[in-house]
Amino acid sequence: MSVEALLALVAALLQAGGMLAAAPLLRTGIKKMKARLQNRQGPPLLQGYYDLAKLLGKESVQSETASWVYAAGPRAYFATVVAATTLVPVLVAAAPLEATGGILLLVGTLALGRFALATAALDTGSPFGGMGSSRDMTIAALAEPALMLGLFASALSVGTMNLGVLVRDLVQQGPSWHPSDLLAFAGLFIIVIAETGRIPVDNPATHLELTMIHEAMALEYAGPDLALVEWASAVKELLYLTLLVNLFLPVGIATGFAPGALLVALGAWAGKVFLLAVAVTLVESTNAKLRLFRVPELVSVSLGLAFLALAIRFL
């Protein structure tokens, strides 16, 4: 193995480990802010870590009718999300494994994890698993094209689909307020709400049959398997927020590996993700859960915004 490949592997492991460590804090922080807006105290900031530790210490429960697909689902879902973190620049204007692929590989990797979890939910024959998988695939049929188009609109400004090269060029050019970028950002923000199961698309705090989507797919899991699903979902949410802030506001991101630059980049990244988390909290707190058949209409809005962004960029 060459020195460059070894350094890329070490950087990938460090970045994936950092995202895994920070993801539960983000999810609990959103719960805390939402509770404060409702005049409640909310959970402690470390509650996400306590929950994961409790689940990892429990015993797995598996249905008698389940096969290896059921057991492989959470592991494949977790692995694909962790792999996706190595394709996105976080603190440095370079993704650790950016040479392996760009936007298409990122979207495909996340889609593979979704497919694995949906297939595993169907494996037990549970009506809730089938219902959740069907609903999730319906949303994905619109969300994934909108995600790709929104990212393509940003990539057209530079002429590359490699996220590392894209962020480096954006750092050199400075923040852009081009109308296509604003439309792409708005469309991708809706996708973040849809993909992370937030209100008004889904309610992560309920198990009501009429409303749950993601929770229905994870309903059959317990113990370490459920911990993997919940942890991967938290990392996926942090990944989407990081992708947004670094593609459209790459301020403070480091261009090298100097310790001082990395500390500044860490503070800038944490601040930008926090502001975007506040926006997600405000959307959740000021909107009601949509009826299931209205959700595709909302996701279609993001697809329309992405098309407009592409059209304006070409014009």
Residue, then its C-alpha position, 0 to 999 in steps of 0.5 A: m500500500s502506498v503512503e497516499a493510500l495509507l494516509a487516505l485510509v487513516a483520514a477516512l477512519l478518523q473522519a468516520g469516527g468523529m461523525l459517529a461520535a458527534a451524531p448522537l449529540l446532534r439528535t439530542g440537541i434538536k430534541k432539547m431545542k424543540a423541548r425548550l420551544q415548548n416550555r419543557q426541559g427536554p433530555p440531557l445533552l448526553q441522553g443519546y449516548y446513554d440510549l445507545a449504551k443501553l441498547l448495545g448492552k441488551e440482547s437481540v431478539q429475532s423472529e422465528t420467521a426471519s432469515w439472514v436478511y433481517a440480521a444483515g439489514p441493520r449492519a448493511y445500513f450502518a456500514t453504508v452510512v459510515a462509508a458515505t461519511t468518507l466521501v464528504p468533506v467535513l473539516v478539510a476541503a477534501a474527502p478522505l476517499e474522494a478518489t473513489g467517486g463523487i456525487l453518484l457514489l454518495v447517493g448510490t451508497l445511501a440508496l443501498g443502505r435504504f434498500a438493505l433496511a427496507t428489505a430487512a423490514l419485509d423479511t419478518g412478514s410484519p405488516f408494520g415493516g411492509m407498511g414502513s418499507s412501502r412508504d419509505m420507497t415512495i418518498a425515496a422515488l422522489a427524494e433521491p432524484a431531487l438530491m442528485l439534481g440539487l447536487f448537480a446544480s452545485a457541481l455545474s458551477v465548477g464542472t466536476m462531480n467530485l465533492g472534494v474538488l467542488v468544495r476546494d473550488l468553492v473555497q477559492q471562489g468564496p460563497s456564491w449567492h447565485p439564484s441557482d445555488l439558493l434554489a438548490f439549497a432550498g430544495l436540498f433542505i427539504i430533502v434533509i427534512a424528508e430523508t431524516g424523518r422529520i416533521p412535517v414528513d415523519n415524526p420520529a417520536t411516535h409509533l402511531e400506525l397512521t403516521m410512522i415511516h422510518e420507525a415502522m421499519a425499525l419496529e421489529y428490532a431490539g438491542p444492538d440491532l436497534a442501536l445500529v439503526e438509530w446510530a446510523s440514522a443520526v449519522k445520516e442526519l449529520l452527514y446531510l447537514t454537513l453536506l449542505v453547509n460545506l457545499f453552500l457556505p464553505v466558510g472556515i473550512a481548512t485547506g490543509f492539516a495544520p492544527g490551528a486551521l483544523l481547530v478553526a474548521l472544527g469551530a466553524w463546522a460546529g457553528k454552521v451545523f448548529l445553525l442549520a439544526v436550529a432551522v430544522t427545529l423551527v420547521e418541526s416546531t412550527n409545522a404539523k405532520l402532513r397527511l401521508f398522501r401530501v408528503p409526495e407533494l412536498v418532496s415534489v417541491s424539492l424536485g421542482l426547485a432542483f430542476l429550476a436550479l439546473a435550468i437557471r445554471f444552464l441559462 
